[in-house]
């Protein structure tokens, strides 16, 4: 019953679309800066304000969902002032004085093809920090350019924002190799609004892809791997069938020919006849593996079913991450039931150890591996490092979901 209520709660949190925000002409729409990172490694992200860019005197962070935090989002209020349906050609954002370490940061970011991500009315806006111009191969040299002007393009339908984009077309970048330090950089921006007939519910459809296609799922490779696995399974089955057929032919010999075959009972697959119904030496480990496997199978099916029914709404950032965490806690009842029932069938007695092993078989090794990765991310000040409060929240979800469910199942 508790799992049913939890699933209904998850459906309520994810199924209904986020309420469309309606604006009047001239209303201030907040633009949030989020993160930066290498274009060809989107999993390596840092906060936008880690670079020497325009920032407010006091950084105000936006409250985030669990899925957004897990995805590395760290949205903060920007100094951009863009009002609904108000276009302008050029505004000064701020003036930043670049020193030697600031120039070094910008140069490294541009050489690594850093992109930035903003969020405007729940719409992601992505662009590049600068431009890298490669020279000749021998001798090799390159130049780095910084984009100091951003042009925002928005579309609207009535009183709702439909799309948001940013570009640097028609602007000249700043050559960082030719400046003398300290150097004052003036950042500017412009905005244009255009009407559209596109509905708000369809505003995330047919959006241009920003990241390269090599980072997307290669369905052809997955299909090839599945076909290869099926062929290998087929070959193994043919070999086993041939061996079993030879064994059956030997066991079905005429009575007169049986005397010519010594120790017929100990030939072929009959050798394991005494091991088929023998209890394994490590009952708890077998039951824990069976329970965790059942849980992940149910978790995968639940995520696919929820996605097919549209319960992970596109207007909720990273709702699938939050759903996966909650479903993992909710489906722990399946692992507890499967593990406990099978443990009882094979005559297990130490059910406390079975509870601990079932709950910890996946979580504990995963926690140690994640701790190492999170420590490295924290050392490099990456946004992929989870905050302490989020870690405590995840541990509470795991403790409540795992141990309470397993203990209740055994009782």
ROMI-596781 format. One record per residue (C-alpha): x, y, z; residue in three letters. Coordinates in Angstrom, 1 decimal. Layout:
<rs>
<r xx="X" yy="Y" zz="Z" type="ALA"/>
...
</rs>
This chain:
<rs>
<r xx="0.0" yy="0.0" zz="0.0" type="UNK"/>
<r xx="2.8" yy="2.4" zz="0.8" type="UNK"/>
<r xx="4.4" yy="1.7" zz="-2.6" type="UNK"/>
<r xx="1.2" yy="2.5" zz="-4.3" type="UNK"/>
<r xx="0.8" yy="5.8" zz="-2.5" type="UNK"/>
<r xx="4.4" yy="6.6" zz="-3.3" type="UNK"/>
<r xx="3.9" yy="5.9" zz="-7.0" type="UNK"/>
<r xx="0.8" yy="8.1" zz="-7.0" type="UNK"/>
<r xx="2.8" yy="10.9" zz="-5.4" type="UNK"/>
<r xx="5.5" yy="10.5" zz="-8.1" type="UNK"/>
<r xx="2.9" yy="10.7" zz="-10.8" type="UNK"/>
<r xx="1.5" yy="13.9" zz="-9.3" type="UNK"/>
<r xx="4.9" yy="15.4" zz="-9.1" type="UNK"/>
<r xx="5.9" yy="14.6" zz="-12.7" type="UNK"/>
<r xx="2.8" yy="14.0" zz="-14.8" type="UNK"/>
<r xx="1.2" yy="17.4" zz="-14.8" type="UNK"/>
<r xx="2.9" yy="20.0" zz="-17.0" type="UNK"/>
<r xx="4.4" yy="23.0" zz="-15.3" type="UNK"/>
<r xx="2.1" yy="26.0" zz="-15.3" type="UNK"/>
<r xx="2.8" yy="28.3" zz="-18.2" type="UNK"/>
<r xx="4.0" yy="31.7" zz="-17.0" type="UNK"/>
<r xx="2.1" yy="34.6" zz="-18.5" type="UNK"/>
<r xx="3.6" yy="38.0" zz="-19.0" type="UNK"/>
<r xx="2.5" yy="41.5" zz="-19.9" type="UNK"/>
<r xx="4.5" yy="43.7" zz="-22.3" type="UNK"/>
<r xx="7.4" yy="45.2" zz="-20.3" type="UNK"/>
<r xx="7.4" yy="42.6" zz="-17.5" type="UNK"/>
<r xx="10.9" yy="41.7" zz="-16.3" type="UNK"/>
<r xx="11.7" yy="38.0" zz="-17.1" type="UNK"/>
<r xx="14.7" yy="36.8" zz="-15.1" type="UNK"/>
<r xx="17.6" yy="35.3" zz="-17.0" type="UNK"/>
<r xx="19.6" yy="32.8" zz="-14.9" type="UNK"/>
<r xx="23.2" yy="31.9" zz="-15.6" type="UNK"/>
<r xx="23.9" yy="28.2" zz="-15.0" type="UNK"/>
<r xx="27.2" yy="26.6" zz="-16.0" type="UNK"/>
<r xx="30.1" yy="26.4" zz="-18.4" type="UNK"/>
<r xx="32.2" yy="23.5" zz="-19.6" type="UNK"/>
<r xx="34.1" yy="21.9" zz="-22.5" type="UNK"/>
<r xx="31.9" yy="21.4" zz="-25.6" type="UNK"/>
<r xx="33.1" yy="17.8" zz="-26.2" type="UNK"/>
<r xx="32.7" yy="16.8" zz="-22.5" type="UNK"/>
<r xx="29.4" yy="18.1" zz="-21.3" type="UNK"/>
<r xx="29.7" yy="16.1" zz="-18.0" type="UNK"/>
<r xx="32.6" yy="18.4" zz="-16.9" type="UNK"/>
<r xx="30.8" yy="21.6" zz="-15.8" type="UNK"/>
<r xx="31.7" yy="24.6" zz="-13.6" type="UNK"/>
<r xx="29.6" yy="27.5" zz="-12.5" type="UNK"/>
<r xx="29.4" yy="30.4" zz="-14.9" type="UNK"/>
<r xx="30.7" yy="32.9" zz="-12.3" type="UNK"/>
<r xx="33.9" yy="30.9" zz="-12.0" type="UNK"/>
<r xx="35.1" yy="32.9" zz="-15.1" type="UNK"/>
<r xx="35.9" yy="36.6" zz="-15.0" type="UNK"/>
<r xx="32.5" yy="37.8" zz="-16.4" type="UNK"/>
<r xx="29.9" yy="40.2" zz="-15.3" type="UNK"/>
<r xx="28.3" yy="39.3" zz="-12.0" type="UNK"/>
<r xx="26.1" yy="41.0" zz="-9.4" type="UNK"/>
<r xx="27.5" yy="42.3" zz="-6.1" type="UNK"/>
<r xx="25.6" yy="39.6" zz="-4.3" type="UNK"/>
<r xx="25.1" yy="36.3" zz="-6.1" type="UNK"/>
<r xx="21.5" yy="35.0" zz="-5.6" type="UNK"/>
<r xx="21.0" yy="31.3" zz="-6.4" type="UNK"/>
<r xx="17.7" yy="29.9" zz="-7.5" type="UNK"/>
<r xx="16.1" yy="27.0" zz="-5.6" type="UNK"/>
<r xx="16.6" yy="23.8" zz="-7.6" type="UNK"/>
<r xx="14.9" yy="20.4" zz="-7.7" type="UNK"/>
<r xx="16.7" yy="17.2" zz="-6.9" type="UNK"/>
<r xx="17.0" yy="16.3" zz="-10.6" type="UNK"/>
<r xx="18.6" yy="19.7" zz="-11.4" type="UNK"/>
<r xx="21.1" yy="19.3" zz="-8.6" type="UNK"/>
<r xx="22.0" yy="15.8" zz="-9.7" type="UNK"/>
<r xx="22.5" yy="17.1" zz="-13.3" type="UNK"/>
<r xx="25.0" yy="19.7" zz="-12.1" type="UNK"/>
<r xx="22.8" yy="22.8" zz="-12.5" type="UNK"/>
<r xx="23.6" yy="25.8" zz="-10.3" type="UNK"/>
<r xx="21.4" yy="28.6" zz="-11.5" type="UNK"/>
<r xx="22.0" yy="32.1" zz="-10.3" type="UNK"/>
<r xx="20.4" yy="35.4" zz="-11.1" type="UNK"/>
<r xx="22.3" yy="37.4" zz="-13.8" type="UNK"/>
<r xx="22.7" yy="41.1" zz="-14.4" type="UNK"/>
<r xx="20.9" yy="40.9" zz="-17.8" type="UNK"/>
<r xx="17.7" yy="42.9" zz="-18.0" type="UNK"/>
<r xx="15.4" yy="41.6" zz="-20.7" type="UNK"/>
<r xx="11.8" yy="42.6" zz="-20.6" type="UNK"/>
<r xx="9.0" yy="40.8" zz="-22.3" type="UNK"/>
<r xx="8.4" yy="41.9" zz="-26.0" type="UNK"/>
<r xx="10.9" yy="44.8" zz="-25.6" type="UNK"/>
<r xx="13.6" yy="44.8" zz="-28.3" type="UNK"/>
<r xx="16.7" yy="46.9" zz="-28.1" type="UNK"/>
<r xx="19.9" yy="47.1" zz="-30.2" type="UNK"/>
<r xx="22.7" yy="47.4" zz="-27.6" type="UNK"/>
<r xx="23.0" yy="47.7" zz="-23.9" type="UNK"/>
<r xx="26.1" yy="47.8" zz="-21.7" type="UNK"/>
<r xx="26.2" yy="44.9" zz="-19.3" type="UNK"/>
<r xx="29.3" yy="45.8" zz="-17.3" type="UNK"/>
<r xx="33.0" yy="46.6" zz="-17.6" type="UNK"/>
<r xx="35.4" yy="43.9" zz="-16.4" type="UNK"/>
<r xx="39.1" yy="44.7" zz="-15.7" type="UNK"/>
<r xx="41.2" yy="41.7" zz="-16.8" type="UNK"/>
<r xx="44.3" yy="40.8" zz="-15.0" type="UNK"/>
<r xx="46.9" yy="38.2" zz="-15.7" type="UNK"/>
<r xx="45.1" yy="35.3" zz="-13.9" type="UNK"/>
<r xx="41.8" yy="36.4" zz="-15.4" type="UNK"/>
<r xx="43.3" yy="36.3" zz="-18.9" type="UNK"/>
<r xx="44.7" yy="32.9" zz="-18.2" type="UNK"/>
<r xx="41.3" yy="31.5" zz="-17.2" type="UNK"/>
<r xx="39.6" yy="32.9" zz="-20.3" type="UNK"/>
<r xx="42.3" yy="31.7" zz="-22.6" type="UNK"/>
<r xx="42.2" yy="28.1" zz="-21.2" type="UNK"/>
<r xx="38.4" yy="28.2" zz="-21.4" type="UNK"/>
<r xx="38.4" yy="29.3" zz="-25.1" type="UNK"/>
<r xx="41.1" yy="26.7" zz="-26.0" type="UNK"/>
<r xx="38.9" yy="24.0" zz="-24.5" type="UNK"/>
<r xx="35.9" yy="25.3" zz="-26.4" type="UNK"/>
<r xx="33.9" yy="26.2" zz="-23.3" type="UNK"/>
<r xx="30.2" yy="26.7" zz="-23.8" type="UNK"/>
<r xx="27.9" yy="28.5" zz="-21.5" type="UNK"/>
<r xx="24.3" yy="27.8" zz="-20.5" type="UNK"/>
<r xx="21.7" yy="30.3" zz="-19.5" type="UNK"/>
<r xx="18.0" yy="29.6" zz="-18.5" type="UNK"/>
<r xx="15.2" yy="32.0" zz="-19.6" type="UNK"/>
<r xx="11.7" yy="31.1" zz="-18.6" type="UNK"/>
<r xx="12.7" yy="27.5" zz="-18.2" type="UNK"/>
<r xx="14.3" yy="27.5" zz="-21.7" type="UNK"/>
<r xx="18.0" yy="26.6" zz="-22.0" type="UNK"/>
<r xx="20.2" yy="29.0" zz="-24.0" type="UNK"/>
<r xx="23.6" yy="27.8" zz="-25.0" type="UNK"/>
<r xx="26.5" yy="29.6" zz="-26.7" type="UNK"/>
<r xx="30.3" yy="29.8" zz="-26.7" type="UNK"/>
<r xx="32.6" yy="31.8" zz="-24.5" type="UNK"/>
<r xx="34.9" yy="32.7" zz="-27.3" type="UNK"/>
<r xx="36.4" yy="31.6" zz="-30.6" type="UNK"/>
<r xx="39.6" yy="29.7" zz="-31.4" type="UNK"/>
<r xx="41.4" yy="30.4" zz="-34.7" type="UNK"/>
<r xx="44.0" yy="27.8" zz="-35.7" type="UNK"/>
<r xx="47.0" yy="28.8" zz="-37.6" type="UNK"/>
<r xx="49.5" yy="26.7" zz="-39.7" type="UNK"/>
<r xx="50.5" yy="23.2" zz="-38.7" type="UNK"/>
<r xx="54.3" yy="23.8" zz="-38.7" type="UNK"/>
<r xx="55.0" yy="26.0" zz="-36.9" type="UNK"/>
<r xx="51.8" yy="25.7" zz="-35.0" type="UNK"/>
<r xx="50.1" yy="28.8" zz="-33.6" type="UNK"/>
<r xx="46.6" yy="29.8" zz="-32.7" type="UNK"/>
<r xx="44.7" yy="32.9" zz="-31.6" type="UNK"/>
<r xx="42.0" yy="33.2" zz="-28.9" type="UNK"/>
<r xx="39.0" yy="35.6" zz="-29.3" type="UNK"/>
<r xx="36.5" yy="36.6" zz="-26.6" type="UNK"/>
<r xx="32.8" yy="37.3" zz="-27.5" type="UNK"/>
<r xx="32.0" yy="40.5" zz="-25.8" type="UNK"/>
<r xx="28.5" yy="41.0" zz="-27.3" type="UNK"/>
<r xx="25.6" yy="38.5" zz="-27.2" type="UNK"/>
<r xx="22.5" yy="38.9" zz="-29.3" type="UNK"/>
<r xx="19.4" yy="37.2" zz="-27.9" type="UNK"/>
<r xx="16.4" yy="36.2" zz="-30.1" type="UNK"/>
<r xx="13.0" yy="35.4" zz="-28.6" type="UNK"/>
<r xx="9.7" yy="34.4" zz="-30.0" type="UNK"/>
<r xx="6.4" yy="34.7" zz="-28.2" type="UNK"/>
<r xx="2.7" yy="33.7" zz="-28.7" type="UNK"/>
<r xx="0.4" yy="36.1" zz="-27.0" type="UNK"/>
<r xx="1.6" yy="36.4" zz="-23.4" type="UNK"/>
<r xx="4.0" yy="33.4" zz="-23.3" type="UNK"/>
<r xx="7.6" yy="32.9" zz="-24.3" type="UNK"/>
<r xx="8.0" yy="30.2" zz="-26.9" type="UNK"/>
<r xx="11.7" yy="30.0" zz="-27.8" type="UNK"/>
<r xx="15.0" yy="31.6" zz="-26.8" type="UNK"/>
<r xx="18.3" yy="31.7" zz="-28.6" type="UNK"/>
<r xx="21.7" yy="33.5" zz="-28.5" type="UNK"/>
<r xx="24.1" yy="34.2" zz="-31.3" type="UNK"/>
<r xx="27.2" yy="36.3" zz="-32.1" type="UNK"/>
<r xx="26.5" yy="37.0" zz="-35.8" type="UNK"/>
<r xx="27.5" yy="40.4" zz="-37.0" type="UNK"/>
<r xx="29.8" yy="41.1" zz="-34.0" type="UNK"/>
<r xx="33.6" yy="41.3" zz="-33.8" type="UNK"/>
<r xx="35.3" yy="39.3" zz="-31.0" type="UNK"/>
<r xx="38.1" yy="40.7" zz="-28.8" type="UNK"/>
<r xx="41.6" yy="39.3" zz="-29.6" type="UNK"/>
<r xx="43.0" yy="38.3" zz="-26.3" type="UNK"/>
<r xx="46.5" yy="37.9" zz="-27.7" type="UNK"/>
<r xx="46.8" yy="41.5" zz="-28.6" type="UNK"/>
<r xx="45.7" yy="43.2" zz="-25.3" type="UNK"/>
<r xx="48.0" yy="44.8" zz="-22.7" type="UNK"/>
<r xx="47.2" yy="44.0" zz="-19.1" type="UNK"/>
<r xx="45.4" yy="45.2" zz="-17.1" type="UNK"/>
<r xx="42.7" yy="45.6" zz="-19.8" type="UNK"/>
<r xx="39.1" yy="46.8" zz="-19.4" type="UNK"/>
<r xx="36.5" yy="44.8" zz="-21.3" type="UNK"/>
<r xx="33.1" yy="46.2" zz="-22.0" type="UNK"/>
<r xx="30.4" yy="43.5" zz="-22.3" type="UNK"/>
<r xx="27.2" yy="44.4" zz="-24.2" type="UNK"/>
<r xx="24.0" yy="42.6" zz="-25.3" type="UNK"/>
<r xx="21.0" yy="43.1" zz="-27.5" type="UNK"/>
<r xx="17.5" yy="41.4" zz="-27.8" type="UNK"/>
<r xx="14.9" yy="41.0" zz="-30.5" type="UNK"/>
<r xx="11.3" yy="39.7" zz="-30.1" type="UNK"/>
<r xx="9.3" yy="38.0" zz="-32.9" type="UNK"/>
<r xx="5.7" yy="36.7" zz="-32.8" type="UNK"/>
<r xx="5.0" yy="33.1" zz="-33.7" type="UNK"/>
<r xx="2.0" yy="30.8" zz="-34.0" type="UNK"/>
<r xx="3.7" yy="27.9" zz="-32.2" type="UNK"/>
<r xx="1.8" yy="26.8" zz="-29.1" type="UNK"/>
<r xx="3.4" yy="26.8" zz="-25.6" type="UNK"/>
<r xx="2.9" yy="23.0" zz="-25.3" type="UNK"/>
<r xx="5.1" yy="22.5" zz="-28.4" type="UNK"/>
<r xx="7.9" yy="25.0" zz="-27.6" type="UNK"/>
<r xx="10.5" yy="22.3" zz="-26.8" type="UNK"/>
<r xx="9.8" yy="20.3" zz="-30.0" type="UNK"/>
<r xx="12.1" yy="20.5" zz="-33.0" type="UNK"/>
<r xx="14.7" yy="22.5" zz="-31.2" type="UNK"/>
<r xx="18.1" yy="22.6" zz="-32.8" type="UNK"/>
<r xx="20.7" yy="20.3" zz="-31.3" type="UNK"/>
<r xx="23.6" yy="22.1" zz="-29.6" type="UNK"/>
<r xx="25.9" yy="19.3" zz="-28.7" type="UNK"/>
<r xx="27.5" yy="17.1" zz="-31.4" type="UNK"/>
<r xx="25.6" yy="14.0" zz="-32.6" type="UNK"/>
<r xx="28.5" yy="11.8" zz="-31.5" type="UNK"/>
<r xx="27.2" yy="12.3" zz="-27.9" type="UNK"/>
<r xx="23.8" yy="11.1" zz="-28.7" type="UNK"/>
<r xx="22.6" yy="7.4" zz="-28.6" type="UNK"/>
<r xx="23.9" yy="5.3" zz="-31.4" type="UNK"/>
<r xx="20.9" yy="3.1" zz="-32.1" type="UNK"/>
<r xx="22.6" yy="1.3" zz="-34.9" type="UNK"/>
<r xx="25.5" yy="0.3" zz="-32.6" type="UNK"/>
<r xx="23.0" yy="-0.9" zz="-30.0" type="UNK"/>
<r xx="21.2" yy="-3.0" zz="-32.5" type="UNK"/>
<r xx="24.4" yy="-4.5" zz="-33.8" type="UNK"/>
<r xx="25.4" yy="-5.4" zz="-30.2" type="UNK"/>
<r xx="22.0" yy="-7.1" zz="-29.6" type="UNK"/>
<r xx="22.3" yy="-9.1" zz="-32.8" type="UNK"/>
<r xx="25.8" yy="-10.2" zz="-31.9" type="UNK"/>
<r xx="24.8" yy="-11.3" zz="-28.5" type="UNK"/>
<r xx="21.8" yy="-13.3" zz="-30.0" type="UNK"/>
<r xx="24.2" yy="-15.0" zz="-32.4" type="UNK"/>
<r xx="26.6" yy="-15.9" zz="-29.7" type="UNK"/>
<r xx="23.7" yy="-17.3" zz="-27.6" type="UNK"/>
<r xx="22.5" yy="-19.3" zz="-30.6" type="UNK"/>
<r xx="26.0" yy="-20.8" zz="-31.1" type="UNK"/>
<r xx="26.2" yy="-21.8" zz="-27.4" type="UNK"/>
<r xx="22.7" yy="-23.3" zz="-27.5" type="UNK"/>
<r xx="23.6" yy="-25.4" zz="-30.6" type="UNK"/>
<r xx="26.7" yy="-26.7" zz="-28.9" type="UNK"/>
<r xx="24.8" yy="-27.6" zz="-25.7" type="UNK"/>
<r xx="22.0" yy="-29.3" zz="-27.7" type="UNK"/>
<r xx="24.6" yy="-31.4" zz="-29.6" type="UNK"/>
<r xx="26.2" yy="-32.5" zz="-26.3" type="UNK"/>
<r xx="22.8" yy="-33.3" zz="-24.8" type="UNK"/>
<r xx="21.7" yy="-35.2" zz="-27.9" type="UNK"/>
<r xx="24.8" yy="-37.4" zz="-27.7" type="UNK"/>
<r xx="24.2" yy="-38.0" zz="-24.0" type="UNK"/>
<r xx="20.5" yy="-38.9" zz="-24.6" type="UNK"/>
<r xx="21.5" yy="-41.3" zz="-27.4" type="UNK"/>
<r xx="24.0" yy="-43.0" zz="-25.1" type="UNK"/>
<r xx="21.4" yy="-43.3" zz="-22.3" type="UNK"/>
<r xx="18.8" yy="-44.8" zz="-24.7" type="UNK"/>
<r xx="21.0" yy="-47.7" zz="-25.8" type="UNK"/>
<r xx="19.5" yy="-51.2" zz="-25.9" type="UNK"/>
<r xx="19.8" yy="-53.3" zz="-22.7" type="UNK"/>
<r xx="22.2" yy="-55.6" zz="-24.4" type="UNK"/>
<r xx="24.6" yy="-52.7" zz="-25.2" type="UNK"/>
<r xx="24.4" yy="-51.1" zz="-21.8" type="UNK"/>
<r xx="26.9" yy="-53.5" zz="-20.3" type="UNK"/>
<r xx="29.6" yy="-52.4" zz="-22.7" type="UNK"/>
<r xx="29.5" yy="-48.8" zz="-21.3" type="UNK"/>
<r xx="31.2" yy="-48.6" zz="-17.9" type="UNK"/>
<r xx="29.9" yy="-46.1" zz="-15.3" type="UNK"/>
<r xx="27.0" yy="-44.8" zz="-17.4" type="UNK"/>
<r xx="25.5" yy="-43.0" zz="-14.4" type="UNK"/>
<r xx="28.6" yy="-40.7" zz="-14.2" type="UNK"/>
<r xx="28.7" yy="-39.6" zz="-17.8" type="UNK"/>
<r xx="27.6" yy="-36.3" zz="-19.3" type="UNK"/>
<r xx="25.0" yy="-34.1" zz="-17.7" type="UNK"/>
<r xx="24.1" yy="-36.8" zz="-15.1" type="UNK"/>
<r xx="27.3" yy="-35.8" zz="-13.3" type="UNK"/>
<r xx="25.5" yy="-32.7" zz="-11.8" type="UNK"/>
<r xx="22.3" yy="-34.6" zz="-10.8" type="UNK"/>
<r xx="23.3" yy="-34.5" zz="-7.2" type="UNK"/>
<r xx="24.0" yy="-30.7" zz="-7.3" type="UNK"/>
<r xx="20.7" yy="-29.5" zz="-8.8" type="UNK"/>
<r xx="18.7" yy="-29.5" zz="-5.6" type="UNK"/>
<r xx="21.6" yy="-28.8" zz="-3.3" type="UNK"/>
<r xx="21.4" yy="-25.5" zz="-1.3" type="UNK"/>
<r xx="24.2" yy="-23.0" zz="-2.1" type="UNK"/>
<r xx="26.8" yy="-22.4" zz="0.6" type="UNK"/>
<r xx="26.1" yy="-18.6" zz="0.6" type="UNK"/>
<r xx="22.3" yy="-18.4" zz="0.8" type="UNK"/>
<r xx="22.2" yy="-14.7" zz="1.7" type="UNK"/>
<r xx="24.4" yy="-13.7" zz="-1.2" type="UNK"/>
<r xx="22.3" yy="-15.6" zz="-3.7" type="UNK"/>
<r xx="19.1" yy="-14.1" zz="-2.4" type="UNK"/>
<r xx="20.5" yy="-10.6" zz="-2.3" type="UNK"/>
<r xx="21.6" yy="-10.8" zz="-5.9" type="UNK"/>
<r xx="18.2" yy="-12.1" zz="-6.9" type="UNK"/>
<r xx="16.4" yy="-9.4" zz="-5.0" type="UNK"/>
<r xx="18.6" yy="-6.5" zz="-6.4" type="UNK"/>
<r xx="18.2" yy="-7.9" zz="-9.9" type="UNK"/>
<r xx="14.4" yy="-7.9" zz="-9.6" type="UNK"/>
<r xx="14.5" yy="-4.4" zz="-8.2" type="UNK"/>
<r xx="16.5" yy="-3.0" zz="-11.1" type="UNK"/>
<r xx="14.3" yy="-4.9" zz="-13.6" type="UNK"/>
<r xx="11.2" yy="-3.3" zz="-12.0" type="UNK"/>
<r xx="12.9" yy="0.1" zz="-11.9" type="UNK"/>
<r xx="13.8" yy="0.0" zz="-15.6" type="UNK"/>
<r xx="10.2" yy="-1.1" zz="-16.6" type="UNK"/>
<r xx="8.7" yy="1.6" zz="-14.4" type="UNK"/>
<r xx="10.8" yy="4.4" zz="-15.9" type="UNK"/>
<r xx="10.0" yy="3.2" zz="-19.5" type="UNK"/>
<r xx="6.3" yy="3.0" zz="-18.7" type="UNK"/>
<r xx="6.3" yy="6.5" zz="-17.1" type="UNK"/>
<r xx="8.2" yy="7.9" zz="-20.0" type="UNK"/>
<r xx="5.7" yy="6.4" zz="-22.5" type="UNK"/>
<r xx="2.8" yy="7.9" zz="-20.7" type="UNK"/>
<r xx="4.4" yy="11.3" zz="-20.7" type="UNK"/>
<r xx="4.9" yy="11.6" zz="-17.0" type="UNK"/>
<r xx="8.4" yy="13.1" zz="-17.3" type="UNK"/>
<r xx="7.3" yy="16.5" zz="-18.6" type="UNK"/>
<r xx="9.7" yy="18.4" zz="-20.8" type="UNK"/>
<r xx="9.1" yy="21.6" zz="-18.9" type="UNK"/>
<r xx="10.5" yy="20.2" zz="-15.7" type="UNK"/>
<r xx="14.3" yy="20.1" zz="-15.9" type="UNK"/>
<r xx="15.7" yy="16.7" zz="-15.3" type="UNK"/>
<r xx="12.5" yy="15.2" zz="-13.9" type="UNK"/>
<r xx="13.7" yy="11.7" zz="-14.9" type="UNK"/>
<r xx="16.6" yy="12.0" zz="-12.5" type="UNK"/>
<r xx="14.3" yy="12.8" zz="-9.6" type="UNK"/>
<r xx="11.9" yy="10.0" zz="-10.7" type="UNK"/>
<r xx="14.7" yy="7.4" zz="-10.9" type="UNK"/>
<r xx="15.8" yy="8.3" zz="-7.3" type="UNK"/>
<r xx="12.3" yy="8.0" zz="-5.9" type="UNK"/>
<r xx="11.5" yy="4.9" zz="-7.9" type="UNK"/>
<r xx="14.7" yy="3.2" zz="-6.6" type="UNK"/>
<r xx="13.5" yy="3.8" zz="-3.1" type="UNK"/>
<r xx="10.0" yy="2.7" zz="-3.8" type="UNK"/>
<r xx="11.0" yy="-0.5" zz="-5.7" type="UNK"/>
<r xx="13.1" yy="-1.6" zz="-2.7" type="UNK"/>
<r xx="10.0" yy="-3.5" zz="-1.5" type="UNK"/>
<r xx="10.4" yy="-5.7" zz="-4.6" type="UNK"/>
<r xx="14.0" yy="-6.6" zz="-3.7" type="UNK"/>
<r xx="13.0" yy="-7.2" zz="-0.1" type="UNK"/>
<r xx="10.1" yy="-9.4" zz="-0.9" type="UNK"/>
<r xx="12.0" yy="-11.5" zz="-3.6" type="UNK"/>
<r xx="15.0" yy="-11.9" zz="-1.4" type="UNK"/>
<r xx="13.1" yy="-12.7" zz="1.8" type="UNK"/>
<r xx="10.7" yy="-15.2" zz="0.1" type="UNK"/>
<r xx="13.6" yy="-17.1" zz="-1.6" type="UNK"/>
<r xx="15.7" yy="-17.0" zz="1.6" type="UNK"/>
<r xx="12.8" yy="-18.6" zz="3.4" type="UNK"/>
<r xx="12.3" yy="-21.3" zz="0.7" type="UNK"/>
<r xx="15.9" yy="-22.4" zz="0.8" type="UNK"/>
<r xx="15.9" yy="-22.7" zz="4.6" type="UNK"/>
<r xx="17.7" yy="-19.5" zz="5.6" type="UNK"/>
<r xx="17.8" yy="-18.5" zz="9.3" type="UNK"/>
<r xx="19.9" yy="-15.4" zz="9.8" type="UNK"/>
<r xx="17.4" yy="-13.0" zz="8.2" type="UNK"/>
<r xx="19.0" yy="-9.9" zz="9.7" type="UNK"/>
<r xx="22.2" yy="-10.5" zz="7.7" type="UNK"/>
<r xx="20.0" yy="-11.1" zz="4.6" type="UNK"/>
<r xx="18.4" yy="-7.7" zz="5.1" type="UNK"/>
<r xx="21.7" yy="-5.9" zz="5.5" type="UNK"/>
<r xx="23.3" yy="-7.7" zz="2.5" type="UNK"/>
<r xx="20.3" yy="-7.1" zz="0.2" type="UNK"/>
<r xx="20.1" yy="-3.4" zz="1.1" type="UNK"/>
<r xx="23.9" yy="-2.9" zz="0.8" type="UNK"/>
<r xx="24.9" yy="-5.2" zz="-2.1" type="UNK"/>
<r xx="24.5" yy="-2.4" zz="-4.7" type="UNK"/>
<r xx="24.4" yy="0.8" zz="-2.6" type="UNK"/>
<r xx="27.7" yy="0.3" zz="-0.7" type="UNK"/>
<r xx="30.0" yy="-0.3" zz="-3.7" type="UNK"/>
<r xx="28.3" yy="2.4" zz="-5.6" type="UNK"/>
<r xx="28.7" yy="4.8" zz="-2.7" type="UNK"/>
<r xx="32.5" yy="4.2" zz="-2.5" type="UNK"/>
<r xx="32.9" yy="4.7" zz="-6.2" type="UNK"/>
<r xx="30.7" yy="7.8" zz="-6.2" type="UNK"/>
<r xx="32.6" yy="9.2" zz="-3.2" type="UNK"/>
<r xx="35.8" yy="9.0" zz="-5.2" type="UNK"/>
<r xx="34.3" yy="10.7" zz="-8.2" type="UNK"/>
<r xx="32.5" yy="13.4" zz="-6.1" type="UNK"/>
<r xx="35.8" yy="14.1" zz="-4.2" type="UNK"/>
<r xx="37.6" yy="14.7" zz="-7.5" type="UNK"/>
<r xx="34.7" yy="17.0" zz="-8.7" type="UNK"/>
<r xx="34.7" yy="18.9" zz="-5.4" type="UNK"/>
<r xx="38.5" yy="19.4" zz="-5.6" type="UNK"/>
<r xx="38.2" yy="20.9" zz="-9.0" type="UNK"/>
<r xx="35.1" yy="23.0" zz="-7.9" type="UNK"/>
<r xx="32.9" yy="21.3" zz="-10.5" type="UNK"/>
<r xx="29.1" yy="21.7" zz="-10.3" type="UNK"/>
<r xx="28.9" yy="17.9" zz="-10.7" type="UNK"/>
<r xx="29.9" yy="17.6" zz="-7.0" type="UNK"/>
<r xx="26.8" yy="17.3" zz="-4.9" type="UNK"/>
<r xx="26.2" yy="19.6" zz="-2.0" type="UNK"/>
<r xx="26.2" yy="18.3" zz="1.5" type="UNK"/>
<r xx="22.5" yy="18.8" zz="2.0" type="UNK"/>
<r xx="21.7" yy="16.8" zz="-1.1" type="UNK"/>
<r xx="24.0" yy="13.9" zz="0.1" type="UNK"/>
<r xx="22.1" yy="13.9" zz="3.4" type="UNK"/>
<r xx="18.7" yy="13.8" zz="1.6" type="UNK"/>
<r xx="19.8" yy="10.9" zz="-0.6" type="UNK"/>
<r xx="21.1" yy="9.0" zz="2.4" type="UNK"/>
<r xx="17.8" yy="9.5" zz="4.2" type="UNK"/>
<r xx="15.8" yy="8.3" zz="1.1" type="UNK"/>
<r xx="18.0" yy="5.2" zz="0.9" type="UNK"/>
<r xx="17.7" yy="4.4" zz="4.6" type="UNK"/>
<r xx="14.0" yy="4.9" zz="4.7" type="UNK"/>
<r xx="13.4" yy="3.1" zz="1.4" type="UNK"/>
<r xx="15.7" yy="0.2" zz="2.0" type="UNK"/>
<r xx="15.8" yy="-0.8" zz="5.6" type="UNK"/>
<r xx="12.3" yy="0.0" zz="6.5" type="UNK"/>
<r xx="11.0" yy="-1.9" zz="3.5" type="UNK"/>
<r xx="13.2" yy="-5.0" zz="4.0" type="UNK"/>
<r xx="12.5" yy="-5.2" zz="7.7" type="UNK"/>
<r xx="8.8" yy="-4.9" zz="7.2" type="UNK"/>
<r xx="9.0" yy="-7.6" zz="4.5" type="UNK"/>
<r xx="10.8" yy="-10.1" zz="6.7" type="UNK"/>
<r xx="8.4" yy="-9.5" zz="9.6" type="UNK"/>
</rs>
